[in-house]
Amino acid sequence: MWTASDYQHMSRALQIARRGLYSTDPNPRVGCVIVKDNTVLAEGWHQKAGYPHAEIEALKNASENNTSTDVSGATCYVSLEPCAHHGRTSPCTESLIKAGIKRVVVATIDPNPLVAGKGLQQLNKADIETESGLMEAQARELNPGFEMRMREGRPFVRCKLAMSLDGKTALANGESQWISSNESRMDVQRLRARSSAVMTGIGTVIADDPSMNVRSIEAFQSTGGEWPTHGRQPLRVILDSDLEISPDAKILGLPGDVTIFNASDNEDKKKQLANLGVELVSVEAKRGSAFLEFALRFLAREKEINEVLLEAGSSLSGEMIQAGFIDELILYLAPTLLGQDAKALFQLPLLEDMSDRLSLNFSDIRTIGKDIRIRATISGQNK
């Protein structure tokens, strides 16, 4: 159905869509290429929420590149279905119709219920030929959080853990800095930067006094400096049922927003934290999967959070994996041994039958510095 040229141009649209990896939240990352007579007239990508969408950028660039450029009769390759509704910007479908585009090829249908096929329907009514599904898997992989939020009403959760070769994350006394290499820690900065929120538990805050922010600009040199130009600090989220956090915790004193989910009735502590600019969200359930689900759905619904990076200890990570809320594991495997009394990767219940074990699917394995980075999903987990 599709030609080699179609694949080439859609591949390029996906490539330029990645330029918005650190900046488009809460919108998806989208790229567009306009082609006529097998000649690329213009490209465009969505840079930031409230900025023009990829199709509008491409049309504008076609005009600016050559005032005599005529896009009528051209094909538009776009990684996500053009919008057909008024949001922060006007509908892209109207602009494509007005420009005289003859054919639109999209990688994937927009999961947003406000669009969800309506964009292609509107183009069809204007006698524009439409096709969808070209390189769909690659396009959906680019926006897992947007997909999850629109389809399931919660963010996509990526759990990052560093461990020794014998599967340990910290010494018995809690010391964990640093298991992984400097290169792995730079890689984590990129994970944080692409995330809408970084989440941790009160146990990690008390034990490590972490920052949980994006730093080390050198981590982004390979991206062409896009994050320093367009990026923002992710929301820092703390799960703290009893509101044990100290007002002096480092995580509260850095630029960027902090939200604490809690089930406490300590009004004095709440007032103290609110005066520091912390957002406090009360949860009925004190602990367990109901607490976790409330927090995730609140983040999706009220904050438009697409991707959450979970950076927590074995207890919270174990709770999240048991509740089915971890969609991807990022494991940094360091060439070191910590011994049998060190802390395990996850706190999970005792298994008495091998059929109850959790199986993983490895999607990517590569070396980062002296470490091995493993990307994995949980086998059989519903998406």
C-alpha positions in Angstrom: 0.0 0.0 0.0 2.8 2.4 0.9 5.9 3.1 -1.2 9.5 3.4 -0.1 9.1 7.1 -0.5 6.2 7.1 1.9 8.3 5.3 4.5 11.2 7.7 4.0 9.1 10.8 4.5 7.2 9.4 7.5 10.5 8.4 9.1 11.6 11.9 8.7 8.4 13.2 10.3 9.0 11.0 13.3 12.6 12.1 13.5 11.8 15.8 13.7 8.9 15.1 16.1 11.6 14.0 18.6 12.8 17.6 18.8 9.9 18.2 21.1 10.8 15.3 23.4 11.5 17.7 26.4 9.1 20.5 25.7 5.6 19.7 24.3 3.9 18.6 27.5 1.0 18.2 28.0 0.7 17.9 24.2 2.1 15.0 22.1 5.3 15.2 20.1 4.4 15.6 16.5 6.4 16.1 13.2 5.2 16.9 9.7 6.8 16.8 6.2 5.1 18.3 3.1 6.1 16.7 -0.2 5.2 17.5 -3.8 6.5 15.7 -6.9 8.8 13.8 -4.5 10.4 17.0 -3.4 10.3 18.1 0.2 8.8 21.5 0.4 8.9 22.1 4.1 9.1 20.5 7.6 7.6 21.4 10.9 7.4 20.1 14.5 5.3 21.0 17.5 7.6 22.8 19.9 5.5 23.7 23.0 1.9 23.8 24.2 0.2 26.9 22.8 2.7 27.1 19.9 1.5 26.2 16.4 1.1 22.5 15.7 3.5 20.6 13.4 1.3 21.0 10.3 0.9 24.7 10.7 4.7 25.1 11.3 5.3 23.2 8.1 2.9 25.3 6.1 4.4 28.4 7.5 8.0 27.2 6.7 6.9 26.4 3.1 5.8 30.0 2.6 8.9 31.4 4.3 11.4 29.2 2.5 10.1 30.3 -0.9 7.4 32.8 -1.4 6.6 31.1 -4.7 6.2 27.7 -3.2 2.8 26.3 -3.9 1.7 23.4 -1.6 -1.5 22.8 -3.4 -1.6 19.2 -4.6 1.1 18.2 -2.1 1.1 15.3 0.3 1.4 15.9 4.1 3.1 13.3 6.2 2.3 13.8 9.9 3.1 11.5 12.8 -0.3 12.2 14.5 -3.8 12.8 13.1 -4.4 16.5 12.5 -6.7 18.1 15.0 -10.2 19.1 14.1 -11.2 21.1 17.1 -10.5 24.5 18.7 -8.1 24.1 21.7 -5.1 26.3 22.5 -4.8 26.7 18.7 -7.2 26.5 15.8 -7.9 23.3 13.9 -5.1 22.0 11.7 -7.6 20.4 9.3 -8.9 23.9 8.3 -5.4 25.1 7.4 -4.6 21.9 5.4 -7.8 22.3 3.4 -7.3 26.0 2.8 -3.7 25.3 1.6 -4.9 22.8 -1.0 -3.2 19.7 0.3 -4.3 16.7 -1.7 -3.2 13.8 0.4 -2.6 13.3 4.1 -0.8 10.3 5.5 -0.8 9.9 9.3 1.1 7.4 11.4 -1.5 7.1 14.1 -5.0 8.2 15.0 -5.2 10.8 17.8 -6.3 9.1 21.0 -7.8 12.3 22.2 -11.6 11.9 22.2 -12.0 15.4 20.8 -10.2 14.2 17.7 -10.2 10.3 17.5 -10.8 10.1 13.7 -12.7 13.3 13.3 -9.7 15.0 11.7 -9.5 12.5 8.9 -13.2 12.6 8.5 -13.1 16.3 8.0 -10.3 16.0 5.5 -12.2 13.3 3.6 -15.3 15.6 3.3 -13.0 18.2 1.6 -12.0 15.5 -0.9 -8.5 15.1 0.6 -7.2 11.5 0.3 -6.2 10.2 3.8 -4.3 7.1 4.9 -3.3 6.1 8.5 -1.2 3.4 10.1 2.2 4.1 8.4 4.9 3.4 11.1 2.2 3.5 13.7 4.2 1.5 16.3 7.1 4.0 16.2 4.7 7.0 16.4 2.9 5.5 19.5 6.2 4.8 21.1 7.1 8.5 20.9 4.0 9.5 23.0 3.3 6.7 25.5 2.2 9.1 28.2 -0.3 11.0 26.0 -1.7 7.7 24.7 -2.0 6.3 28.3 -3.6 9.5 29.6 -6.2 9.7 26.8 -7.0 6.0 26.8 -6.7 5.0 30.4 -7.0 8.2 32.4 -3.6 7.9 34.1 0.0 8.7 33.2 2.5 6.3 31.7 4.8 5.3 34.6 8.5 4.6 33.9 10.3 3.1 36.9 14.1 3.8 37.1 16.3 1.7 39.4 20.1 1.2 39.7 21.3 -2.2 40.9 24.3 -4.3 41.5 25.0 -7.5 39.6 23.4 -9.4 42.5 20.2 -7.4 42.2 20.7 -5.0 45.1 19.9 -1.3 45.2 21.4 -0.2 48.5 23.5 -1.4 51.4 21.7 -2.8 54.5 22.2 0.6 56.2 20.5 2.3 53.3 23.5 3.8 51.5 23.0 3.8 47.8 25.2 6.6 46.3 26.5 5.8 43.9 25.9 2.3 42.4 25.7 3.4 38.8 28.3 5.2 36.7 28.4 9.0 36.0 27.2 8.2 32.4 24.2 6.4 33.7 23.4 9.4 36.0 23.6 11.7 33.0 21.2 9.3 31.2 18.8 9.7 34.1 18.8 13.4 33.6 17.4 12.9 30.1 14.7 10.6 31.5 13.8 13.3 34.0 13.7 16.0 31.4 11.3 14.1 29.1 9.0 13.3 32.1 6.0 15.4 33.1 6.6 14.5 36.7 9.2 12.7 38.9 7.7 10.7 41.7 9.2 9.3 44.9 8.1 8.2 48.4 8.7 9.7 51.8 11.2 6.9 52.6 13.5 8.0 49.8 13.2 11.6 50.8 14.1 10.9 54.5 16.9 8.5 53.6 18.6 10.4 50.7 17.3 14.0 50.8 17.2 14.0 47.0 16.7 16.9 44.6 14.6 15.1 41.9 15.2 18.0 39.4 16.8 18.2 36.0 20.4 19.4 36.1 23.7 18.7 34.4 23.2 20.5 31.1 26.0 18.5 29.6 23.6 15.5 29.6 21.8 17.2 26.7 24.7 18.0 24.4 23.8 15.1 22.2 20.3 16.5 21.7 21.5 19.8 20.2 20.7 21.7 23.4 17.0 21.5 22.9 16.1 21.0 26.6 17.9 24.1 27.8 16.1 26.1 25.2 12.6 24.8 25.4 12.4 22.5 28.5 11.0 22.9 32.0 11.4 21.3 35.3 9.1 18.3 35.8 6.6 18.4 38.6 8.1 16.8 41.8 5.6 14.4 43.4 6.0 12.9 46.9 3.8 10.2 48.3 3.7 10.8 52.1 0.7 9.4 53.8 1.6 10.7 57.3 3.2 14.0 56.1 6.5 13.1 57.6 8.5 15.3 55.3 10.8 17.9 56.9 10.2 21.5 55.8 13.9 21.7 55.3 14.0 18.9 52.8 16.1 19.8 49.7 13.3 18.7 47.3 11.1 21.6 48.6 13.6 24.4 48.2 14.4 24.1 44.5 12.8 25.9 41.5 9.8 24.1 40.2 6.5 22.8 41.6 6.0 20.2 44.3 2.8 18.2 45.0 2.5 15.9 48.1 -0.2 13.3 48.3 -1.1 12.6 51.9 -3.8 11.2 54.3 -2.7 13.3 57.3 -4.9 15.4 59.6 -2.0 17.5 60.8 -3.2 20.9 60.0 -0.2 22.8 61.4 2.1 20.8 59.2 -0.1 21.4 56.2 -0.1 25.1 56.8 3.7 25.1 57.2 4.2 23.3 53.9 1.6 25.4 52.1 3.6 28.5 53.1 6.5 27.0 51.3 4.5 26.8 48.1 3.8 23.1 48.3 0.6 21.8 46.9 -1.0 19.3 49.3 -3.6 16.8 48.0 -5.6 14.8 50.5 -6.2 11.1 49.8 -8.9 9.1 51.6 -7.1 5.8 51.4 -4.1 5.9 53.7 -1.9 3.4 51.7 -2.1 0.6 49.1 -3.2 0.5 45.5 -6.2 2.8 46.1 -3.8 5.6 47.3 -1.6 5.0 44.3 -4.4 4.9 41.8 -5.9 8.1 43.2 -2.6 9.9 42.9 -2.0 8.8 39.3 -5.5 9.6 38.2 -5.4 13.0 39.9 -2.1 13.8 38.1 -3.6 12.9 34.7 -6.9 14.6 35.3 -5.9 17.8 37.1 -2.3 18.3 36.0 -2.4 16.8 32.5 0.6 14.7 33.4 1.7 12.3 30.6 4.8 10.6 31.8 5.9 9.9 35.4 9.4 8.8 36.2 9.3 6.8 39.5 12.5 7.1 41.4 11.8 5.3 44.7 13.1 2.6 47.0 12.2 -1.1 46.9 9.0 -0.6 49.0 7.1 1.9 46.8 8.5 0.3 43.6 7.2 -3.0 44.8 3.8 -1.6 45.6 3.6 0.0 42.2 4.6 -3.1 40.3 2.1 -5.3 42.3 -0.7 -2.8 41.6 0.0 -3.0 37.9 1.0 0.7 37.6 4.5 0.3 36.2 4.5 0.4 32.4 8.2 0.3 31.8 11.3 -0.5 33.8 14.7 1.2 33.3 17.3 -0.8 35.1 20.9 0.3 35.3 23.0 -2.8 36.0 26.4 -1.9 37.6 29.4 -4.3 37.5 29.5 -4.6 41.3 28.3 -6.9 44.1 26.7 -5.6 47.3 26.2 -8.9 49.2 23.3 -10.9 50.5 22.3 -8.4 53.3 21.9 -5.5 50.9 18.5 -4.2 49.9 16.7 -6.0 47.1 15.3 -4.3 43.9 11.7 -4.7 44.9 9.8 -5.7 48.0 7.5 -8.3 46.7 5.5 -11.0 48.5 6.9 -14.5 49.0 6.2 -16.7 46.0 5.5 -20.4 46.6 5.0 -21.4 43.0 7.0 -20.5 39.9 3.8 -19.9 37.9 3.3 -16.8 40.1 6.5 -15.1 39.1 6.6 -11.8 37.2 8.2 -12.2 33.7 9.7 -9.3 31.8 10.1 -8.5 28.1 13.3 -6.8 27.3 12.8 -4.1 24.7 16.4 -2.6 24.7 19.7 -3.6 26.2 22.8 -1.4 25.8 25.9 -0.2 27.6 25.9 3.2 29.3 29.4 3.9 30.5 30.5 0.8 32.4 26.9 -0.2 33.2 24.2 -2.0 31.2 20.9 -0.3 30.8 17.9 -2.6 30.4 14.5 -1.4 29.2 11.7 -3.8 30.0 8.0 -4.3 30.3 6.1 -6.7 32.4 4.8 -9.7 30.4 1.1 -10.0 30.1 0.4 -6.6 31.8 -2.6 -4.9 30.3 -2.0 -1.6 28.5 
